[in-house]
Amino acid sequence: SMGKLKKSYAERQGVGVATLRFLFDGKRINDDETPKQLEMEDNDTIEVYQEQVGGYSS
């Protein structure tokens, strides 16, 4: 499942998985989805974004 991939990536980056967003073809990836369900092919790219937490500075 993609949940394992997401957790592994977060651990390698030293951040919590909840702070990251994983997107494929512009849609958020759910933990229980599989590459087959997402119709992924070799060399497809998953986009990863770190959530921006609050903050306003003047």
Jmol script that loads the backbone (N, CA, C; Angstrom):
load data "model"
ATOM      1  N   SER A   1       0.840  -1.197   0.000  1.00  0.00           N
ATOM      2  CA  SER A   1       0.000   0.000   0.000  1.00  0.00           C
ATOM      3  C   SER A   1       0.877   1.250   0.000  1.00  0.00           C
ATOM      4  N   MET A   2       0.277   2.345  -0.372  1.00  0.00           N
ATOM      5  CA  MET A   2       1.026   3.600  -0.428  1.00  0.00           C
ATOM      6  C   MET A   2       1.345   4.115   0.971  1.00  0.00           C
ATOM      7  N   GLY A   3       0.608   3.668   1.973  1.00  0.00           N
ATOM      8  CA  GLY A   3       0.875   4.084   3.347  1.00  0.00           C
ATOM      9  C   GLY A   3       2.285   3.728   3.781  1.00  0.00           C
ATOM     10  N   LYS A   4       2.748   2.534   3.403  1.00  0.00           N
ATOM     11  CA  LYS A   4       4.114   2.105   3.753  1.00  0.00           C
ATOM     12  C   LYS A   4       5.141   3.009   3.087  1.00  0.00           C
ATOM     13  N   LEU A   5       4.918   3.313   1.827  1.00  0.00           N
ATOM     14  CA  LEU A   5       5.828   4.177   1.081  1.00  0.00           C
ATOM     15  C   LEU A   5       5.891   5.564   1.723  1.00  0.00           C
ATOM     16  N   LYS A   6       4.732   6.104   2.076  1.00  0.00           N
ATOM     17  CA  LYS A   6       4.670   7.429   2.684  1.00  0.00           C
ATOM     18  C   LYS A   6       5.408   7.454   4.019  1.00  0.00           C
ATOM     19  N   LYS A   7       5.190   6.437   4.833  1.00  0.00           N
ATOM     20  CA  LYS A   7       5.850   6.365   6.139  1.00  0.00           C
ATOM     21  C   LYS A   7       7.366   6.259   5.976  1.00  0.00           C
ATOM     22  N   SER A   8       7.802   5.415   5.051  1.00  0.00           N
ATOM     23  CA  SER A   8       9.230   5.228   4.808  1.00  0.00           C
ATOM     24  C   SER A   8       9.881   6.534   4.341  1.00  0.00           C
ATOM     25  N   TYR A   9       9.225   7.225   3.435  1.00  0.00           N
ATOM     26  CA  TYR A   9       9.760   8.489   2.935  1.00  0.00           C
ATOM     27  C   TYR A   9       9.880   9.510   4.068  1.00  0.00           C
ATOM     28  N   ALA A  10       8.833   9.613   4.882  1.00  0.00           N
ATOM     29  CA  ALA A  10       8.844  10.573   5.989  1.00  0.00           C
ATOM     30  C   ALA A  10       9.977  10.270   6.961  1.00  0.00           C
ATOM     31  N   GLU A  11      10.182   8.989   7.262  1.00  0.00           N
ATOM     32  CA  GLU A  11      11.265   8.605   8.176  1.00  0.00           C
ATOM     33  C   GLU A  11      12.620   8.991   7.606  1.00  0.00           C
ATOM     34  N   ARG A  12      12.826   8.778   6.306  1.00  0.00           N
ATOM     35  CA  ARG A  12      14.103   9.138   5.676  1.00  0.00           C
ATOM     36  C   ARG A  12      14.325  10.649   5.694  1.00  0.00           C
ATOM     37  N   GLN A  13      13.226  11.404   5.629  1.00  0.00           N
ATOM     38  CA  GLN A  13      13.335  12.867   5.640  1.00  0.00           C
ATOM     39  C   GLN A  13      13.412  13.427   7.056  1.00  0.00           C
ATOM     40  N   GLY A  14      13.136  12.578   8.050  1.00  0.00           N
ATOM     41  CA  GLY A  14      13.189  13.022   9.438  1.00  0.00           C
ATOM     42  C   GLY A  14      12.012  13.893   9.842  1.00  0.00           C
ATOM     43  N   VAL A  15      10.868  13.669   9.203  1.00  0.00           N
ATOM     44  CA  VAL A  15       9.661  14.438   9.529  1.00  0.00           C
ATOM     45  C   VAL A  15       8.499  13.485   9.763  1.00  0.00           C
ATOM     46  N   GLY A  16       7.454  13.984  10.382  1.00  0.00           N
ATOM     47  CA  GLY A  16       6.267  13.175  10.596  1.00  0.00           C
ATOM     48  C   GLY A  16       5.476  13.038   9.305  1.00  0.00           C
ATOM     49  N   VAL A  17       4.947  11.855   9.069  1.00  0.00           N
ATOM     50  CA  VAL A  17       4.190  11.619   7.835  1.00  0.00           C
ATOM     51  C   VAL A  17       2.982  12.547   7.738  1.00  0.00           C
ATOM     52  N   ALA A  18       2.439  12.954   8.876  1.00  0.00           N
ATOM     53  CA  ALA A  18       1.269  13.838   8.874  1.00  0.00           C
ATOM     54  C   ALA A  18       1.601  15.242   8.371  1.00  0.00           C
ATOM     55  N   THR A  19       2.899  15.582   8.325  1.00  0.00           N
ATOM     56  CA  THR A  19       3.289  16.913   7.858  1.00  0.00           C
ATOM     57  C   THR A  19       3.486  16.953   6.344  1.00  0.00           C
ATOM     58  N   LEU A  20       3.333  15.807   5.685  1.00  0.00           N
ATOM     59  CA  LEU A  20       3.565  15.726   4.247  1.00  0.00           C
ATOM     60  C   LEU A  20       2.280  15.440   3.488  1.00  0.00           C
ATOM     61  N   ARG A  21       2.209  15.961   2.263  1.00  0.00           N
ATOM     62  CA  ARG A  21       1.113  15.641   1.349  1.00  0.00           C
ATOM     63  C   ARG A  21       1.724  14.958   0.137  1.00  0.00           C
ATOM     64  N   PHE A  22       1.146  13.844  -0.253  1.00  0.00           N
ATOM     65  CA  PHE A  22       1.620  13.080  -1.397  1.00  0.00           C
ATOM     66  C   PHE A  22       0.552  13.146  -2.482  1.00  0.00           C
ATOM     67  N   LEU A  23       0.948  13.592  -3.676  1.00  0.00           N
ATOM     68  CA  LEU A  23      -0.009  13.719  -4.767  1.00  0.00           C
ATOM     69  C   LEU A  23       0.469  12.969  -5.999  1.00  0.00           C
ATOM     70  N   PHE A  24      -0.486  12.393  -6.697  1.00  0.00           N
ATOM     71  CA  PHE A  24      -0.215  11.749  -7.980  1.00  0.00           C
ATOM     72  C   PHE A  24      -1.287  12.226  -8.948  1.00  0.00           C
ATOM     73  N   ASP A  25      -0.863  12.752 -10.074  1.00  0.00           N
ATOM     74  CA  ASP A  25      -1.785  13.340 -11.059  1.00  0.00           C
ATOM     75  C   ASP A  25      -2.685  14.389 -10.418  1.00  0.00           C
ATOM     76  N   GLY A  26      -2.130  15.149  -9.464  1.00  0.00           N
ATOM     77  CA  GLY A  26      -2.864  16.232  -8.837  1.00  0.00           C
ATOM     78  C   GLY A  26      -3.849  15.823  -7.757  1.00  0.00           C
ATOM     79  N   LYS A  27      -3.917  14.533  -7.455  1.00  0.00           N
ATOM     80  CA  LYS A  27      -4.850  14.049  -6.435  1.00  0.00           C
ATOM     81  C   LYS A  27      -4.085  13.497  -5.249  1.00  0.00           C
ATOM     82  N   ARG A  28      -4.595  13.776  -4.054  1.00  0.00           N
ATOM     83  CA  ARG A  28      -3.959  13.289  -2.832  1.00  0.00           C
ATOM     84  C   ARG A  28      -4.014  11.767  -2.788  1.00  0.00           C
ATOM     85  N   ILE A  29      -2.911  11.145  -2.373  1.00  0.00           N
ATOM     86  CA  ILE A  29      -2.819   9.686  -2.291  1.00  0.00           C
ATOM     87  C   ILE A  29      -3.261   9.232  -0.908  1.00  0.00           C
ATOM     88  N   ASN A  30      -4.191   8.291  -0.865  1.00  0.00           N
ATOM     89  CA  ASN A  30      -4.652   7.710   0.395  1.00  0.00           C
ATOM     90  C   ASN A  30      -3.765   6.533   0.782  1.00  0.00           C
ATOM     91  N   ASP A  31      -3.619   6.304   2.092  1.00  0.00           N
ATOM     92  CA  ASP A  31      -2.746   5.241   2.586  1.00  0.00           C
ATOM     93  C   ASP A  31      -3.119   3.865   2.054  1.00  0.00           C
ATOM     94  N   ASP A  32      -4.411   3.610   1.859  1.00  0.00           N
ATOM     95  CA  ASP A  32      -4.845   2.267   1.473  1.00  0.00           C
ATOM     96  C   ASP A  32      -4.831   2.026  -0.035  1.00  0.00           C
ATOM     97  N   GLU A  33      -4.464   3.027  -0.815  1.00  0.00           N
ATOM     98  CA  GLU A  33      -4.418   2.857  -2.266  1.00  0.00           C
ATOM     99  C   GLU A  33      -3.148   2.123  -2.682  1.00  0.00           C
ATOM    100  N   THR A  34      -3.224   1.467  -3.825  1.00  0.00           N
ATOM    101  CA  THR A  34      -2.073   0.757  -4.379  1.00  0.00           C
ATOM    102  C   THR A  34      -1.675   1.430  -5.693  1.00  0.00           C
ATOM    103  N   PRO A  35      -0.431   1.206  -6.128  1.00  0.00           N
ATOM    104  CA  PRO A  35      -0.027   1.757  -7.426  1.00  0.00           C
ATOM    105  C   PRO A  35      -0.963   1.309  -8.557  1.00  0.00           C
ATOM    106  N   LYS A  36      -1.443   0.079  -8.478  1.00  0.00           N
ATOM    107  CA  LYS A  36      -2.350  -0.417  -9.520  1.00  0.00           C
ATOM    108  C   LYS A  36      -3.655   0.375  -9.527  1.00  0.00           C
ATOM    109  N   GLN A  37      -4.206   0.636  -8.333  1.00  0.00           N
ATOM    110  CA  GLN A  37      -5.445   1.411  -8.250  1.00  0.00           C
ATOM    111  C   GLN A  37      -5.255   2.820  -8.804  1.00  0.00           C
ATOM    112  N   LEU A  38      -4.066   3.360  -8.593  1.00  0.00           N
ATOM    113  CA  LEU A  38      -3.763   4.711  -9.074  1.00  0.00           C
ATOM    114  C   LEU A  38      -3.375   4.723 -10.551  1.00  0.00           C
ATOM    115  N   GLU A  39      -3.294   3.520 -11.141  1.00  0.00           N
ATOM    116  CA  GLU A  39      -2.887   3.355 -12.541  1.00  0.00           C
ATOM    117  C   GLU A  39      -1.506   3.952 -12.789  1.00  0.00           C
ATOM    118  N   MET A  40      -0.598   3.702 -11.833  1.00  0.00           N
ATOM    119  CA  MET A  40       0.773   4.185 -11.968  1.00  0.00           C
ATOM    120  C   MET A  40       1.557   3.274 -12.899  1.00  0.00           C
ATOM    121  N   GLU A  41       2.514   3.877 -13.586  1.00  0.00           N
ATOM    122  CA  GLU A  41       3.409   3.136 -14.466  1.00  0.00           C
ATOM    123  C   GLU A  41       4.847   3.469 -14.083  1.00  0.00           C
ATOM    124  N   ASP A  42       5.784   2.672 -14.583  1.00  0.00           N
ATOM    125  CA  ASP A  42       7.194   2.937 -14.318  1.00  0.00           C
ATOM    126  C   ASP A  42       7.531   4.378 -14.698  1.00  0.00           C
ATOM    127  N   ASN A  43       8.357   4.984 -13.892  1.00  0.00           N
ATOM    128  CA  ASN A  43       8.844   6.351 -14.096  1.00  0.00           C
ATOM    129  C   ASN A  43       7.798   7.431 -13.842  1.00  0.00           C
ATOM    130  N   ASP A  44       6.610   7.071 -13.328  1.00  0.00           N
ATOM    131  CA  ASP A  44       5.651   8.089 -12.906  1.00  0.00           C
ATOM    132  C   ASP A  44       6.210   8.790 -11.670  1.00  0.00           C
ATOM    133  N   THR A  45       5.766   9.993 -11.429  1.00  0.00           N
ATOM    134  CA  THR A  45       6.285  10.798 -10.327  1.00  0.00           C
ATOM    135  C   THR A  45       5.205  11.079  -9.293  1.00  0.00           C
ATOM    136  N   ILE A  46       5.581  10.929  -8.027  1.00  0.00           N
ATOM    137  CA  ILE A  46       4.720  11.320  -6.918  1.00  0.00           C
ATOM    138  C   ILE A  46       5.257  12.650  -6.408  1.00  0.00           C
ATOM    139  N   GLU A  47       4.376  13.622  -6.282  1.00  0.00           N
ATOM    140  CA  GLU A  47       4.779  14.920  -5.752  1.00  0.00           C
ATOM    141  C   GLU A  47       4.592  14.909  -4.241  1.00  0.00           C
ATOM    142  N   VAL A  48       5.575  15.456  -3.522  1.00  0.00           N
ATOM    143  CA  VAL A  48       5.510  15.507  -2.063  1.00  0.00           C
ATOM    144  C   VAL A  48       5.667  16.958  -1.629  1.00  0.00           C
ATOM    145  N   TYR A  49       4.724  17.391  -0.805  1.00  0.00           N
ATOM    146  CA  TYR A  49       4.752  18.758  -0.286  1.00  0.00           C
ATOM    147  C   TYR A  49       4.712  18.714   1.225  1.00  0.00           C
ATOM    148  N   GLN A  50       5.467  19.600   1.851  1.00  0.00           N
ATOM    149  CA  GLN A  50       5.405  19.702   3.306  1.00  0.00           C
ATOM    150  C   GLN A  50       4.335  20.727   3.649  1.00  0.00           C
ATOM    151  N   GLU A  51       3.447  20.339   4.570  1.00  0.00           N
ATOM    152  CA  GLU A  51       2.373  21.234   4.996  1.00  0.00           C
ATOM    153  C   GLU A  51       2.977  22.476   5.631  1.00  0.00           C
ATOM    154  N   GLN A  52       2.446  23.613   5.290  1.00  0.00           N
ATOM    155  CA  GLN A  52       2.870  24.864   5.913  1.00  0.00           C
ATOM    156  C   GLN A  52       2.005  25.077   7.146  1.00  0.00           C
ATOM    157  N   VAL A  53       2.635  25.252   8.273  1.00  0.00           N
ATOM    158  CA  VAL A  53       1.889  25.397   9.520  1.00  0.00           C
ATOM    159  C   VAL A  53       1.770  26.864   9.890  1.00  0.00           C
ATOM    160  N   GLY A  54       0.533  27.349   9.889  1.00  0.00           N
ATOM    161  CA  GLY A  54       0.229  28.701  10.348  1.00  0.00           C
ATOM    162  C   GLY A  54       1.297  29.722  10.058  1.00  0.00           C
ATOM    163  N   GLY A  55       1.229  30.787  10.746  1.00  0.00           N
ATOM    164  CA  GLY A  55       2.301  31.753  10.662  1.00  0.00           C
ATOM    165  C   GLY A  55       2.006  32.932   9.762  1.00  0.00           C
ATOM    166  N   TYR A  56       2.133  34.065  10.325  1.00  0.00           N
ATOM    167  CA  TYR A  56       2.029  35.314   9.590  1.00  0.00           C
ATOM    168  C   TYR A  56       3.030  36.248  10.235  1.00  0.00           C
ATOM    169  N   SER A  57       3.882  36.800   9.434  1.00  0.00           N
ATOM    170  CA  SER A  57       4.827  37.748  10.025  1.00  0.00           C
ATOM    171  C   SER A  57       4.664  39.083   9.329  1.00  0.00           C
ATOM    172  N   SER A  58       4.797  40.121  10.095  1.00  0.00           N
ATOM    173  CA  SER A  58       4.620  41.460   9.518  1.00  0.00           C
ATOM    174  C   SER A  58       5.938  42.182   9.449  1.00  0.00           C
TER     175      SER A  58
END
end "model"
wireframe off; spacefill off
backbone 0.3
color backbone group
